[in-house]
Amino acid sequence: MSENNSIAALRKIYQLKSLHEKDVNEDPVKQFESWWQEAINSQAEEPNAMTLATCSASGKPSARIVLLKGISENGFVFFTNYKSRKAHEIKENSFVALVFFWKELERQIRIEGKVKKISGKESDEYFSVRPRESQLGAWSSPQSTVIESADFLQENMKKYNGLFHSKEVPRPDFWGGYMVEPNLIEFWQGKPGRLHDRLQYSLEKNGAWKLQRLAP
Ligand SMILES: Cc1cc2nc3c(=O)[nH]c(=O)nc-3n(C[C@H](O)[C@H](O)[C@H](O)COP(=O)(O)O)c2cc1C
């Protein structure tokens, strides 16, 4: 462990804010929106970057960053390749988890729930407003598959650029959005002495959200 001393010694004191039951919204999605606004106001870097954890049918988890692209009362939307590793895992097991870390505010939000594809029309709407280069990138990258070299992607870009020359780039049918419908959302606020605040909302059978405090 000794060579790692400098890692072990890294330690930040969290002291910006605290989180009280009386101050939070009874609806966790509204509470998320309120924290979201604060993240925007505090100029948090890429506040929509979130870790998405999926789990295969055999119970093997994997995680990666994706970007949050929409919030509604029904859930949290991201876009990806429907043939990617994450998409295969989602097909096998639709339970996923999301994690946001907004270090500027010393906050973490954990979300768990079931994920489902959004409609083709909704995916078309978002795809149509992406930059052309990103649209061509979606066509060009067989996400999560092994490729021989980076040139393969550049060649594909040229190919699809030619194919869709002076036309709108259509959305590939293997690319689109998912919505995570939450059944558990936890708001974490860092505090001194590692006595952090953790407020967890869990969805009950009758559709109401139960709010509980967890030990840090
Ligand atoms: C900041 C950041 C944002 C990203 N946003 C997305 C995204 O919105 N959608 C996506 O498919 N991949 C995104 N990625 C790439 C993923 O992390 C990942 O490499 C890719 O989706 C393949 O994951 P998979 O093989 O587990 O399916 C992002 C990566 C980073 C670092």
The ligand as an SDF file (V2000), in Angstrom:
LIG
                    3D

 31 33  0  0  0  0  0  0  0  0999 V2000
  -18.8680   12.2300  -21.2780 C   0  0  0  0  0  0  0  0  0  0  0  0
  -19.3150   11.0160  -22.0520 C   0  0  0  0  0  0  0  0  0  0  0  0
  -20.5750   11.0110  -22.6440 C   0  0  0  0  0  0  0  0  0  0  0  0
  -21.0160    9.8970  -23.3570 C   0  0  0  0  0  0  0  0  0  0  0  0
  -22.2910    9.8910  -23.8470 N   0  0  0  0  0  0  0  0  0  0  0  0
  -22.7540    8.7860  -24.4830 C   0  0  0  0  0  0  0  0  0  0  0  0
  -24.1090    8.7080  -24.8890 C   0  0  0  0  0  0  0  0  0  0  0  0
  -24.9280    9.6240  -24.6580 O   0  0  0  0  0  0  0  0  0  0  0  0
  -24.5190    7.5980  -25.5440 N   0  0  0  0  0  0  0  0  0  0  0  0
  -23.6680    6.5530  -25.7930 C   0  0  0  0  0  0  0  0  0  0  0  0
  -24.0900    5.5720  -26.4060 O   0  0  0  0  0  0  0  0  0  0  0  0
  -22.3850    6.5750  -25.3800 N   0  0  0  0  0  0  0  0  0  0  0  0
  -21.9090    7.6700  -24.7290 C   0  0  0  0  0  0  0  0  0  0  0  0
  -20.6130    7.6910  -24.2830 N   0  0  0  0  0  0  0  0  0  0  0  0
  -19.7340    6.5170  -24.5600 C   0  0  0  0  0  0  0  0  0  0  0  0
  -20.0390    5.3910  -23.5490 C   0  0  0  0  0  0  0  0  0  0  0  0
  -19.4180    5.6800  -22.3170 O   0  0  0  0  0  0  0  0  0  0  0  0
  -19.5980    4.0020  -24.0480 C   0  0  0  0  0  0  0  0  0  0  0  0
  -18.2410    4.0370  -24.4250 O   0  0  0  0  0  0  0  0  0  0  0  0
  -20.4160    3.5140  -25.2380 C   0  0  0  0  0  0  0  0  0  0  0  0
  -21.7900    3.8550  -25.1120 O   0  0  0  0  0  0  0  0  0  0  0  0
  -20.3040    2.0060  -25.3910 C   0  0  0  0  0  0  0  0  0  0  0  0
  -20.7700    1.3730  -24.2180 O   0  0  0  0  0  0  0  0  0  0  0  0
  -21.1810   -0.1830  -24.1870 P   0  0  0  0  0  0  0  0  0  0  0  0
  -20.1290   -0.9270  -25.0110 O   0  0  0  0  0  0  0  0  0  0  0  0
  -21.1400   -0.5680  -22.7510 O   0  0  0  0  0  0  0  0  0  0  0  0
  -22.5520   -0.3120  -24.7870 O   0  0  0  0  0  0  0  0  0  0  0  0
  -20.1480    8.7730  -23.5380 C   0  0  0  0  0  0  0  0  0  0  0  0
  -18.8870    8.7840  -22.9310 C   0  0  0  0  0  0  0  0  0  0  0  0
  -18.4870    9.8780  -22.2010 C   0  0  0  0  0  0  0  0  0  0  0  0
  -17.1350    9.8360  -21.5200 C   0  0  0  0  0  0  0  0  0  0  0  0
  1  2  1  0
  2  3  1  0
  2 30  2  0
  3  4  2  0
  4  5  1  0
  4 28  1  0
  5  6  2  0
  6  7  1  0
  6 13  1  0
  7  8  2  0
  7  9  1  0
  9 10  1  0
 10 11  2  0
 10 12  1  0
 12 13  2  0
 13 14  1  0
 14 15  1  0
 14 28  1  0
 15 16  1  0
 16 17  1  0
 16 18  1  0
 18 19  1  0
 18 20  1  0
 20 21  1  0
 20 22  1  0
 22 23  1  0
 23 24  1  0
 24 25  2  0
 24 26  1  0
 24 27  1  0
 28 29  2  0
 29 30  1  0
 30 31  1  0
M  END
$$$$
